[in-house]
Structure formats: C-alpha cells, structure tokens
Amino acid sequence: MRLLFATLVVALAVQASGGILGFDAAGTERQLALEAELDASVDAADLAFWMRGLAARPHHTGSEHGEMNVESLANWFTSWGYDTEITSYEILIPRPTERRLVLESPTRFVASLTERPMMSDPSSRFAGDMLPPYNSFSPDGDVRGNVVYVNYGRIEDYETLERHGVDVSGKIVIARYGATFRGMKPKIAALHGAIGCIIYSDPVDDGYYQGPVYPDGPHKNATGVQRGSIMDLPLHAGDVLTPGRPAIAGEPRLAREDAAAIAPIPTLPISYGDAEPILAAMKGPVAPREWRGALPVTYRLGGGEATVHLKVTFDWQMLTAKNVIARRTGSQFPDQWVIRGNHHDAWNHGARDPISGLIALLAEAKAIAAMPEPKRTIVYAAWDAEEHGLMGSTEWVEEHIETLRTNAVAYLNTDGNGRGFLGMGGSHALDKAFVQAADAVVDPQTGVSVLRRRQANICVNQGGEACGRAKSGLQFRALGSGSDYSPFFQHVGIPSINSSFRGEGHSGAYHTMHDTVMHFERDIDPGHDYGVALAQLNGRITLRLANATVLPFDLGAITTIVKKYLAEVKKLADDQRETTKRQNEHLAAGDFALVLDPSGSLMPPERRPAVPHFNFAPLDNAVMRLEQATDALELEANRDYAAIERINQLLYTAEAELMNPKGLPDRPWYRHQLYAPGTFEGYGAKTLPAIRESIEYRNYAQVPGAIEDLAAALDRLTMRVEEIRVLADD
Amino acid sequence: MRLLFATLVVALAVQASGGILGFDAAGTERQLALEAELDASVDAADLAFWMRGLAARPHHTGSEHGEMNVESLANWFTSWGYDTEITSYEILIPRPTERRLVLESPTRFVASLTERPMMSDPSSRFAGDMLPPYNSFSPDGDVRGNVVYVNYGRIEDYETLERHGVDVSGKIVIARYGATFRGMKPKIAALHGAIGCIIYSDPVDDGYYQGPVYPDGPHKNATGVQRGSIMDLPLHAGDVLTPGRPAIAGEPRLAREDAAAIAPIPTLPISYGDAEPILAAMKGPVAPREWRGALPVTYRLGGGEATVHLKVTFDWQMLTAKNVIARRTGSQFPDQWVIRGNHHDAWNHGARDPISGLIALLAEAKAIAAMPEPKRTIVYAAWDAEEHGLMGSTEWVEEHIETLRTNAVAYLNTDGNGRGFLGMGGSHALDKAFVQAADAVVDPQTGVSVLRRRQANICVNQGGEACGRAKSGLQFRALGSGSDYSPFFQHVGIPSINSSFRGEGHSGAYHTMHDTVMHFERDIDPGHDYGVALAQLNGRITLRLANATVLPFDLGAITTIVKKYLAEVKKLADDQRETTKRQNEHLAAGDFALVLDPSGSLMPPERRPAVPHFNFAPLDNAVMRLEQATDALELEANRDYAAIERINQLLYTAEAELMNPKGLPDRPWYRHQLYAPGTFEGYGAKTLPAIRESIEYRNYAQVPGAIEDLAAALDRLTMRVEEIRVLADD
C-alpha cells in the first residue's frame, strides 16, 4: 500500500515538473502509463526462478551449463516475441592444466589452491565443471625466487619499495587484491623486473576483518579465492588475438606470443589461508602501516629469505563465445537502437555476478514485450566471456561497428546487482534523463525514490559540497572499465550508462565458488527486491529513450563536466609542481638525512625534474566556444521539428565527436577523450585521460598534444551543436 | 670531531644572535663556558653504569631494590656535594592478592595473566619481587557478566555502542589500551553501568602488527601486559586518602570507601594472548572499522553471549614513598629555586621508565656539582611512587606548597627517554628560552642541533603551516598529566617543562616485565647517546635559569597562546553548533531512516539541543588588555635593575595568576586555567579546560562563568605585567 502511494506521488511530481524529459504533455501521460505497467509486470518470483536456473551450476564460457543458459535465454526472448539470434566468436581462452605453489624455504609449505565446499550450500558442493582458482591470461611459467610483498602492487607501491631498498628484479611478488584491476598487478610487477606474481585476498579487505565468514556469514573464508582475468584491459578489451577486429572466421589472428594483452609473468591467485605461511616466513623491513593487513603476522617487505616455487600451465584453447541478441524493431525509427546488455557467463555459479543483473534485464524484456511497439528499436544482449575480458560484447561491437556508429542511441549496461544505494555512471549527456528516471523508482526498503535515498546517503555521510551536488549537480561517476559498456563507450563513443544497487548486503563471494543462489538470497537481496528496482529503473530509461520525441541528451552537461575535469587537471599539475618543488628543496637542504631513522631502512626519495607550466589556453578557449553553443541550444519536446529524425541522430552521435581517431597515447583502441580506464588502474576511470596521465606519469612532452587533440574534439562538438541548432530553427 | 665542530658553530650562533636570553654579553660568554663544561662532563659510560645498577631488579615503591636505589641516589648526590634528604610519605598502595579471569561460556578459557620470562634476557628472567600484571587502585571485586567490547572506552565509544543498541549496564567491558589514560576506561565504563573492566593491548596498537615481538624484536609479545594505575588522575594526583594535603603524620586520612580517586569497578589488564579467546567468543554487531584490531578474529560488540568471571583482590597496604631531594644553594638568590626532577620507582625493572630519564638527571647533577656555585638554588628530586599516581612529587608539593609559591622559579621534568626527535611541552612563557637551549644541543645521530632535527621532521612530514610554526612560533605542546610536573604546574602554577627524545626506537615494553636494560640498550638508545643529549639539554636550561640576570620568562607568549586557544574554543562551539544543527535537520527530515541499513544494527543518533552562542567579549577584552601590557614590557639583560630580585620573582610567579583559586569545575585540585588533563582523557591536555570541556560535554550553563574566571585571571596577569614594568622603569 505504502509503495503504491509512493509511486503515485512520484508520477504526479514528474507531471508537475513539466513532464518527462523529451516528451510533451500527452507523451508524458502515455509514457507514465507504460511505466506503471512496467512496474506492475516486473515480478520478483520470475527473477528468483530465472536465477535458480541460470546459476544452478557453473556456467563459464564453453561449459555445459553455459551452453544450456544460452539456449534458455534465446528461447525466452523468442517466446516473448523478440527476433533473437545467437552470435558466436572464436576466442582464445586459457584454462589451467597445472597450478602449483610451494614455499620452499625457510620452511616448506604447499599451498592448497583449493576452495572448501560447504555442506550447508548445495550449489557450492556441486563440483562438476567447476573452474579452479586461476587468473586467465597468465602465461605458462615455472619460476623460483625470493618473495617480495608489494601491497596492492600499484606504481606508488614500487616507489615505496625502492625507498626501502627492496628490489623485485628476478623475484616473485605477492600482492593483495584490491585498489586496482587485478591485471595491473603482474603488469606493473613485470615492469619492475619481477618473474612471477601471487595475488591473495587479505582478510583486512575481504575476510574475517570485515565480518563473519562463509558459511556462517557473507565474508570470505580462509579457502576462498578470487578468480579473474589479468589481460591488459586498459590496453584493449576483447579477444587478445584480434584487438580492434571481430574474432570471426576470416579475420587474421595474432600469434599468441605477439598478443600484447596477455600478462607478462606467471600469476596465480590464492586464499588468505594459503598466503599466511608465506607472509609469516618473510623477513626484511616492516611494511608501512597502510600496507598491513589483518593476518596475525608482522607484514614485512621480504626480498631475501623466503623462497617460493610457482608453476602454472594452461590449455590455451579456442572457445566459442555466444551472445544472445534479441531485437524488437521500432515502429517509427527502426534504425535508431536502444541497446540494453548484461553478460551471462560467470566464473562459476555466478548468482550475483552476473545473474542478479541478467534477471533484471530479462524482467524488463518480458514486460516490454507485452507493450505496444516502441518508436525506436530495442536490442537486448546477453554477453558471453565477459569474465575473460569483455569478449562477447567487444567482438560484437567490433563486428558491427559501422552500423552502431549510425544506429546506436545508447548502451545501458548492468553487471550484477546488490542491495542498498543506487550507483550510476556514464555519459553525462544522459545524466539528467537517468536521474529523472531514478526519481520515479521506489526504493524497496524505504518507500522513497531510489534517487532520494541516494541523496540522503550522500548528505548524511558526506555533507557539504557533496550533498549540494547530490541534490542539483551531475550525478554520474566517470566510467573506467571492467564491464561490457567499455567497447560501446570508449571504443566507439556510444553514450552509455552502467548502474546497480550496492552498499548493503556485503559479500566476499566475488569470483569464488561461493557466489551461489543460497548466498545471494540469504545475504545480498533476499526477496530480489533490488532486482525488481533495477529492472524498473533500466526498463524505464530504455522505454524513455525508445519513445521520446526529442531524445533527452543534455549536451550542456558535457560543457559542465569538461570544465570540472579541466579544473582538476590544472590543480593536479599545480599540486605536483608544488610538491615536487618542496621535496627537491628538502633534498637540497639535506632534511631527509635529518628526519629518517638512521637505523631504519627508509631512504630519501629521488630528486624529480621540476614540473613545467602548461598552456591550457587552447582548451579554455574551446570550452568557452562549446559553452556558448550549448547555452544557445534549446530543444523542446512539444515543438514539431521537421528534421526530428536527423536532429535526434545528431544528438545521440554527438558523443562520438569526443573520440580521438588516433586513440589515446600507446593504446589506440581507447578513443574517448573524456573517460578511460587508467593505464595502471584498469577499472578506475581517468578523466581527460591523455592529459591527466601525461601529467601523473610525468610525460610532460605529451601534454600539449593531448590538449590540442581534446580542444579539436570540443570544437567538432561545438560545430555539431550549432548544426543541431540550425536544423531546429528551420 | 664532527660533533665538536657543530657545538662550536652553535655557540657562535648564540653569540651572534645577541646572546643567551636573560644574559648580557659577558654573562653569555661565562654561561657558554659552563655549558661547554657540561657537554664535556656528561659521560655515556656513567649513564650505562647507573642504569645497570638502578634497573637491575624490580624496584617498585616499597620493594627491596627500591630501598637500595633510594640509598644509592642519596649517596651519589651527597658524594657530589649536594645537601641531600630523603622525604617520606605514608601512602595507600594496593598490591594484588588474587587475580582471576575466566571465560565461562560459550567455551571455557582461563586467562594465564602471566608474562613469559625470556631466556635471552637475564633481567626478564629475574622473578624475585616482580609485581604481576594489575591495575593499581582497582577496587576488590568478584563479578560475572556478559562481555561488551568498547574499543578504547572513550565517551564517544559508548555513543557508538548506544547507536548499535548495545548496553553495558550490568556487564563487563573489554577495552583496548590506548587513546586515553587507562584510568579513564573503568571510570567511563562505570558511568554507563558496567560492573567490571578488562583492558588489553591489541597487537594493532602494540604487538606484532607494529613489528617483530620480544625477544626477537622490540614489540609486545602475546604474553606482555601493561600494568598501571587507574586512579582518577584528572580528579587529583597523589595519595588517594589525602587529596590536596600532604600524606604525613598528623594529617587526616579519608576512609578508603570515601576516596573518590579509587576506580569504581574491578579492573584487570591482560595480554592479547589472553584477550583473543574472549574476543573470538563474542557475538553481536560487527564492530565499526576504526574499532577493529589485529587479532585474527571478527571484532564484534558482544553483549549477549560470551560470559566471563573476573575476580581481583588487593592487600591495601600503607607503604612509605621516599623521595630523594638534593639541594645546592644559590650564591645570590638562595630563595629562588630551580627544581629538576624525575621519578625513581618503576613497575618492574623500568630501564626506560623511568631510569633512562633519571640517569640523565644524575649526569646533570654530577656535572653541575663540579661547577662554581650557581646564582640561584638548584634542587634535584628523584620521586617515588609516580607509577601509582604521581604520589611522591605530589605529597612533597602539597607539604611545601607555601614555600614553593614564593621560591619555585621553574620545575623541569623528565620521565624516561627514547631516541629520535625532541618532544617538549609546558609553560609557554619558557618556550623561547627552552628552544634556544635546544638549538645548542647536538643531535647524536645527525650532528645538527636537536631543535633543527625536530624542525626538519615537522617540515618534511607535515609541511605547510606546521613547518612555519616549527621555525618561528611557539614550540611547546600543552601539558596534560601523566608525570610529576602535574602538581607543580597545574596545582600550584609553577612554570614547568617536560621533555624527552622519542619517535625512533619503538618498544612494546612499557610497564611490562620486558622494560629491561638489555631491551633498552639493544632496541632503544644503544649508546645512551640520547641520554647524554637529554642531560645536555636539561642541564643547560637548569644552568640558564639558575644563572640568568633577568629570568627568561616571555610573558608575551602567554598572550599569544591564549589567543590561539581562544580561537580554538570559538571554532569548537561554531563547529558543534553547525554539526548539531545539520544532524537535527537530518533527523527531522527522516534522512537517517533512509540511510541506515534496515538489516543492520546501527540506529539514528539522538537529537541534541541546539548549541547557543556564547559571550566571549569579556575574554576578548581581557586578552586585548594583556596584549597591550605584554607588548609594552621590555626587559634587557644588560640593564642594571635596582629591583632585579623582585622583578625576577614577579616574573616567575606570574604563571600563578592564571590559577583559579576555586579550581576547575568538579575538580578543585586542578587550578590552571590554560592547561589541564581532560576529565575523560587523563593524559591528553585540554587547553582553556573549563571553557572547552563545558562546550565539549554540552554543559553550556558553565561557559559564562568559565569565561569570567579566565578573564579575571588574565586581568590579574595584566596587572602583574604592569607592576613589573613600573619596577623596571624605576
């Protein structure tokens, strides 16, 4: 009763505020009726049923249950009336043939490398077709060496090691999961000369330190291991043998040894139970405080005493990745496609990752199938082989890139779901439209809108400026990588959104054998309430984009966000200049020699070249021109534009003007000049990436070119905005 | 060679800068010669010899070795030519007769309560006369109850517990050492209804998390227990039966049950080895992240499942505390006393606490004995029973309070010593003089002055404003309590300083059986180099105060520091007002209900009354008047003041004008209106304590009176400054 009331209030509020963005009054009314139908149709019982089927058994790419899921998905879509096809790609996917890790001195310990099945969890006991813990795209290797603890294995962690006089060259590093995409850990270790890489989950980040462990509680137990790909995702996504090209018959393949995205050194993930004896055996300087975890040992940097033997080999097979693509053709604009996707492959059972997101997508598709034809085409996609490196989506995008460039209105991604607060990121031109949709979806635990709950959270926990922004500013976080939006968004420039609920229902099951239905329904989203909310949210934005008169792209938001990012990179340069200057002054004055404990291991930092001033004027001027253009553009949903189809197409393809045809420095696959995964972060976004990373990594000579390229892109966007304005004025 | 050169440079710098504060050119030259003699006389071999003797065995108050030490100390002082006396006080000091801690459910575990002797450390193996781990001034008690984990047991920790719905009433709390004086833990627990208190050292603060443990390394091992007094030190220091009066024959004693400073509930300290099974047995909400330690358990708040039995009984004997007081009478001003003290009693061997400070004092006394008579009287004091609550010093001060009010120029305290960076606190009127002395003492590890090394540390590690202050501002931290300066400084108003070296040579031996000579000389200050530096520093300031023409009190520094503290309390009120307002708004809007996880335990905070605005004008005006007066006061060491003896006496007794004769709210023993130990902190200082605590604890009605009292004190000080100026102008 309460929820129904809240929905009505929300609907009335939208009408009072001038209607849904992109719809006139009559259109708003029709659309609200559709959305009420959507809300009523999405059924938690459906979600639970689909999850039980899809996540019953391990269903990684190429597995028997994976094949069954593809068939089930295709059948469901077909039964609801979609034109459904299965698109297949031949992809290199390694699976392990041997895994061995032994501490050989000062004591001997053979790592178990095995997760403990739980008698109380039927799924977790099911062992058939289970993939053991490994990192896909580790090379084969058989190495022996001293162990060095490298914390999260970030660039700055190696700077700390250097200041302690610890060299990883010729050694095996042990890094903890967290802070970066796991593939960055062997990549950065190898840059520093390491010959092997062990990655473990420390209980401080993911284990008993966080709460009771599985099966008593939701957190990672001493045997749980996070699997995962370690391909060089910030270099490119998709099949490592066909970067930038579809992995279909007739396309040339790289030789495996030429595939730059394969990790450089043998790498193996382990549990904290297996890590503890290794960490306990290490000597050397005590690790800095921020490096220490929650195992009952003194965390030390190592480097000289403990020796391990690491051996991993793989089958290096070509597997078939199968996407399910379901299409409902638009009545008015069949060549304008709203694309909605979630992957279907999982490391094992994958109840949360990815099934909790996929079942929301299915609920949307089922509900929308029962409605009148949308104006635009809606495409549902269930991607395969996401876990190995966004393979299914990337190959599909690479195959259809020219069509997508003209037809793709937007790509709406999910990748599993949790409980709690709405998280959302993507193209800021869609920020307002998505936020408006979020204000119409009811939070199942509190009865207010999911937007209002999100705002309350930010206002109570962060307050101040963040609260102000949460109420009136742009809400999207910048997208890095780690899910299927990446090929659409950063390779092609298709406006994209990624969303989920999170912040409650914590879990340590990610990529372990414990990501099961029992765990999900006990610890994460018991009644599938947030699955329902996710379907209501993404179904709503899908419908709005499919039916809007004027597509609700706010190009002024691009001006706003570029101004913000530009201010950030200017401050980055200023701060780096000031810090470098101060540090060099301290070095010159001999201050570090006075401050550092003579009986400790820490040494002064290296002297760095002074940070130059940069000419940001070309960018400032381009932003000024863009601002003038976007300020002057006003499109109204209740006007009758003669060229509406063309105007809409110019709107949804505007984001593509921000692409750099040359790509980003040293990684041509990534072309978006506003958002990219950090070269050494992998998941985390770098905004204005070419400029920002050139400053961060002190490649100052690259900065002027990066500024010029972005300024040119903004000027192209300005021209595009003016073109739209002229058409609208006709 | 390098060190000698550095000393010369320092001496030349002092001369170039206009001489030592309080000395004319000729006086500076004579004084520098004395200081060169001091530096040359202080001998690390003496320090090592004395430490080996004094710390050979446990020497707590009333122990056999303690008696021997008193005799040795008296004999050494006498042999160097001091008038030496032993002053005795009869003090209630409890020692344990029974200690028992048993986890009774859900499993049974009997705590060992025993430290492990180390075969590799001869002292630590010496068991005769060892005091077992206990908290003195726990009451007798025999209690059973559920256990609640209360983090550090601070006021705010109980607010957090309340928000999780966990009540400690009728329960036994387990608190970790740290953040506050240990006596605050049972005090605050009892205020919330707890019936017993266990205190343990968590390895995250003090154990393997910090580094290798004893005997392999310096950190606390799984059997180490911190002993210590839990009397209510922020209420008063000294004998609990004679607060404010000397514990000598003929003085009335309180009945034990009327002694307010005795802890309210039975309390026992334990090791992390003994704490782990108890913490592991607890259920209830997972503790907040900042509460979690480094034991391999999920830290939980408890409250319903684990039950313990705690029994402690004590002998409640009257013991004789014996101070050694050595006096060298001044040639010109015998009734002006420079007092230098360090306690001699220890929990067990006490190599670091307190012997490392006491041997520096002995070295000073020996060196100064060989010099010509000082102008003023120098008094050396070795205090007894400091560990139980600053007993020896407090009783002596209370016995001689009237004489000290007229005669005491300053009290210079140390209480053990470490390695690294100079730490110093006290009366800001002496800040400049002490800093100037610190600039003349050579740091043994780097060859620059100990002041320069301190500055470099602050500038490199904190930078910015802190660096600016370290170079030109006031350097003293505010003193709270925890050592023998407290009766001099906060009860009487005698200008006081406390100093030590620290920050390197970490140790977990504090108040354990492992605070031994082997540990000190291996892990803390191997060559006693910093003991030498501490003697050179305190010997220097002692000599300067004893010989200065015009005593180097900078009363303008009091203006400066009061202005700073006043700005802080204004900001405290403003921030509290803003935070309270915002929180109440969130409560009114129902935001917490939206933000808090419905399946979690955390509840919204309580609504608080709005924070009023306060009339600080009386204080602002008093500060303005004081500033005018101190700005107008200029005393020059090369002028011949007729009334110099009186001028000096007015200078050194000026601090006493800041005393409130009524004492602070609810604790009349503490009278200083600028500095006090926090009522619920114990060690940590609260500046402008009456005002600050009235705001912090929301006793707003007390604020106007506290403002008036301080303004009146500042006006008395203003009159005093004008009196000095008139005398100087005569």
Boltz contact constraints between the chains, C-beta under 6 A:
constraints:
  - contact:
      token1: [A, 208]
      token2: [B, 298]
      max_distance: 6.0
  - contact:
      token1: [A, 211]
      token2: [B, 286]
      max_distance: 6.0
  - contact:
      token1: [A, 211]
      token2: [B, 298]
      max_distance: 6.0
  - contact:
      token1: [A, 212]
      token2: [B, 298]
      max_distance: 6.0
  - contact:
      token1: [A, 286]
      token2: [B, 211]
      max_distance: 6.0
  - contact:
      token1: [A, 296]
      token2: [B, 296]
      max_distance: 6.0
  - contact:
      token1: [A, 298]
      token2: [B, 208]
      max_distance: 6.0
  - contact:
      token1: [A, 298]
      token2: [B, 211]
      max_distance: 6.0
  - contact:
      token1: [A, 298]
      token2: [B, 212]
      max_distance: 6.0
  - contact:
      token1: [A, 445]
      token2: [B, 598]
      max_distance: 6.0
  - contact:
      token1: [A, 446]
      token2: [B, 594]
      max_distance: 6.0
  - contact:
      token1: [A, 453]
      token2: [B, 594]
      max_distance: 6.0
  - contact:
      token1: [A, 456]
      token2: [B, 591]
      max_distance: 6.0
  - contact:
      token1: [A, 456]
      token2: [B, 594]
      max_distance: 6.0
  - contact:
      token1: [A, 456]
      token2: [B, 595]
      max_distance: 6.0
  - contact:
      token1: [A, 457]
      token2: [B, 595]
      max_distance: 6.0
  - contact:
      token1: [A, 460]
      token2: [B, 586]
      max_distance: 6.0
  - contact:
      token1: [A, 460]
      token2: [B, 591]
      max_distance: 6.0
  - contact:
      token1: [A, 460]
      token2: [B, 595]
      max_distance: 6.0
  - contact:
      token1: [A, 504]
      token2: [B, 597]
      max_distance: 6.0
  - contact:
      token1: [A, 586]
      token2: [B, 460]
      max_distance: 6.0
  - contact:
      token1: [A, 591]
      token2: [B, 456]
      max_distance: 6.0
  - contact:
      token1: [A, 591]
      token2: [B, 460]
      max_distance: 6.0
  - contact:
      token1: [A, 594]
      token2: [B, 446]
      max_distance: 6.0
  - contact:
      token1: [A, 594]
      token2: [B, 453]
      max_distance: 6.0
  - contact:
      token1: [A, 594]
      token2: [B, 456]
      max_distance: 6.0
  - contact:
      token1: [A, 595]
      token2: [B, 456]
      max_distance: 6.0
  - contact:
      token1: [A, 595]
      token2: [B, 457]
      max_distance: 6.0
  - contact:
      token1: [A, 595]
      token2: [B, 460]
      max_distance: 6.0
  - contact:
      token1: [A, 597]
      token2: [B, 504]
      max_distance: 6.0
  - contact:
      token1: [A, 598]
      token2: [B, 445]
      max_distance: 6.0
